[in-house]
Every structure is written in C-alpha cells, then in structure tokens.
Amino acid sequence: MNSAGAGGYKMRFFNQLFLAAAATALVPAASESQRPSSTAELTYADLADLALGAPTAAHVRLKRAVALKPGEAGPVPPGRTRFYVQAEVVSLIRGAEGSPAMVSYLADLPLGAHGKPAKPRKKSEYIIFGEAVAGRPGELRLGAPDAQLAYTPERAAQVRAILREANAGAPPRITGIGKAFHVPGSLAGESETQIFLQTAEGDPVSLTVLRRPGETPQWAVALGEIVDDAAAEPRPNSLLWYRLACGLPRALPEQSHADAEQAHVAAIRADYRLILDRLGPCMRSRG
C-alpha cells in the first residue's frame, strides 16, 4: 500500500473510532463497557442473564484494539481504559438479522502493570453480548460491563443451549406470588399445597406440593391452567429452573395466604420452603 493509501485507511479507521466514541454519550456507562471473566467465575445464571437480555451474541476474534485518550471517549470508570475494538465474527450465536464479517464496539479494560493500559492480544477470542447500533452497520453496543467473555468451547456450548431452549419457548419471568391454598387429605400426614405465581407475561404458572404418609414429599411446577401428570420438578440448570430459583422471593408474602385458614398457614410456608430448598440457590458471581 502506498503512503497516500495508508494515510487514507488510517483516516477512515479513526473516523470510525471517533464516531463510536461519540455514541457512548447516548447510553449509560454500564452498557458501554465490559470486564473479561474467567470460566471458573461464571454460573448458569450469569450466562442466562447475559444471553437472554442481548439481541446479539457472537463468537469473535480480535483484529484490532486502540486505546482512546482521556477526553476522547467520555467518562471512563477509574482504573480502566476505553478501547475501540474491531473483531472478526467467527460464528453468530444469536442475531435475527445476521451479522457482518466484522464488528466494532467499545470496551473498558482494567489497567495493567504500573497503571498503564493493558492492550488485549490480537486474535484473542471472546463471546460478546450486545445490540446493533441503529444506522451504523457492524457497530455493537455491549449489553453489560462484563458482556465480553473469554471464549471457551464449553462456554459457547452452554450459551447456545440456553438460547436454543429460549427459542423453543422460554418459561415466563416470575414477578411475584399470587394466592396459596392448602388442603389436608383424608389420612394423617396427607396434604396438597398449591401456590400460584405472577408472571411478566401473565402466563399461568403454579407450584404444587403433595405429601403422603411414609413418602418423600413431591413437588412440581405446571405451566398452564391445569396441573396434569406432565408437571414435574424442573431440571437443574434449565431455563425453568433459572426462572424459579432466581425469580422466587425468599419468603412467602403474607397476602398469599391471607385467605387460608390459620391452621393451614404454617403448612403453606413449610411447603414453600421445601420448594426453595429443592431448587437450591441461584448462584451468581457477576457484580
């Protein structure tokens, strides 16, 4: 390439850089930056949080990263440097409108040794989550401060599994607890508790706990108006498990059993606690 051609290329590149930097003033800082995470740090819930909230997810290979000077890229969190990143799309994991061969985005990376910018290595591979910037083909806005993850095949496979399950019909998001009812059985120690959930989409979801003498209590979740034989406990590390384990409140609100007989309130609370214990905690490591 001759000197004139090289100069023209450099000018076009930095024009793109400054356009991208200017765009950061339009969104909160948290949605412009990212923090690379190691494989050991992230849980199923962490990946589900990132994947379900992003219109675009891609496996990318870094081609170029340019550190922006102070004052060129808007406010940057202390201890970080804002980079303009260009990356090759290795594979598109999610994106209804497809993806160009190259994408660009802004990333806030922690300072390296001696407080100097730590430039990421060329050809480093990542999984990124974000959304396209309107009117700027190939430009993405990352969805969270840590929406660029170091790529591993295992992590990519888990993200694909989450999105595949979501595309097949994701269970609704839990927003609260509705009414709860308890019915004692004809035998001592026999009972049934049913708890109705509130969802963002208004879809019916209910939890049922069955107790029989001499047997381990059984509980199930039903996605529909009718509780049938298909209702069962959710599989761990599935989207239904995620919605419940991460969406249910830790305590049953009093209004849920306000219409229940006083003698049944303790049983309803015990059955709700059984459900939470069997689901296990919603483990998250992201800030």
C-alpha angles and dihedrals in degrees: 000000000000122000093259092051091047091050091051092050092050091049092051091048094052092044086059090046094055093044089055092047092051090053091063090073089067098062136044115273092244092064094047101055140054142203118211112235131202121238094249093058100059128082132195089263091052092054093043091051091054099039099046094048097051125080089202130044123170144168105233139181117216115243102169138000122187122189112227118225121241109278095024098084108033125248115348124193114256114270094025140095124213115232130193104222130199116190139176115238106236093180136347111235097180132004127122093203097043125238138262120245090255131037134186131204143154122259130185108214127187118255117260131219117334091012094287126136111274104219113209116241120261113255092024108149126226144170109230131193122199148101135269118261109239113250094008110094113212095014119119134190111213114236099224141007089264099037092123111077129184106258122246126161090237093053092047090050091052093049090050091050091051093050093043090055091046092052090051090059118301115219113248123269114259114235102169150323123283126189124334126203134189127198121186116219129232092260127064109266094019118121147135128219122191123192122188119211131212117228136193092239095043092243115150116254125168137177122215129193119194122194124190128177112271094005135103110258113258126211133185141178122227124201100202144038094283127059106218138163091282091069112104144146111292118255112254114257093020126122092253090052089047093051092051102036092045098033107044117092116245092239132039110248114240094236089064092069098028091114095045123102111265090240090059099049095084091050092051091050092048092051092049089051089050089055093051092047093050092047092051125210126316098240116205129171100181119102 
